[in-house]
Amino acid sequence: QGSELAGWAMGRWTYEGIDLNHNFADLNTALWDAEDNDLVPHQFPNHYIPIPEYYTFANATVAPETRAVIAWMQRYPFVLSANLHGGELVVTYPFDMSRTYWKAREATPTPDDGVFRWLATVYATANLAMASGQRRRCHHDDFARLGNIINGADWHTVAGSMNDFSYLHTNCFEITVELSWWQWEGGTHLCHLPYPLGPPWLQVHRGIKGVVRDSDTEQGIPNAIISVDGINHDVRT
């Protein structure tokens, strides 16, 4: 039928009725409340924000798939990631949740907005379907005039997205690749969507990297906090 006829709900939820894209813990609200009260970063962290207690309860509405992905993310120190969606042809980057809670859409950049825009642009320019000036609009949004990238919250607000969770709970910078007009492929067309994922991954070699060592013993220091002037979001070694 195509996404225009099947509707956005088709194929979106799990058998248990959970939308996995909105199922991660909302860490944005806690961070922004702390910022409004001048608690960041001395009394409340600007990174590695802990998961709220309510989210860990056995009866919390958290899918087993979500719990498994979170455990995976906590086990390995990923630094770059992308999740793949259908329904549009655009790359979105965090924040996915608008800071003004009653706004359906509002540009809400992270402190690392320049990095995220670069990562999104690298993919969007390498994807021939996105970069083509002849392609039709997917629906009513003209993302081509924006370079085929958009801040997630400026498109539509999403609380508890994987992108925001990755950024606020781990060191991982994650983007969303909307790689097709089709919302629901019926499990038959995914093999025909092999758009290039190589260029974004090469960006892990950009910037500053190295080993933080004790100046006396020369031993590596695990979990050292790295702060960059002017960016209110630290990272850990």
Secondary structure, DSSP 8 states (H G I E B T S, - for coil): --HHHH-TTTTTB-TTS-BGGG-S---HHHHHHHHHTT-TTTTS-SSS----HHHHSTTSS--HHHHHHHHHHHHS---EEEEEE-SEEEEEES--S-SSTT-S------TTHHHHHHHHHHHHHH-HHHH-TT---SSS--GGGGTTEEEHHHH---TT-HHHHHHHHSS-EEEEEEEES-S--TTSSGGG-----HHHHGGGGSS-----B-TTT--B-TT-EEEETTEEEEEE-
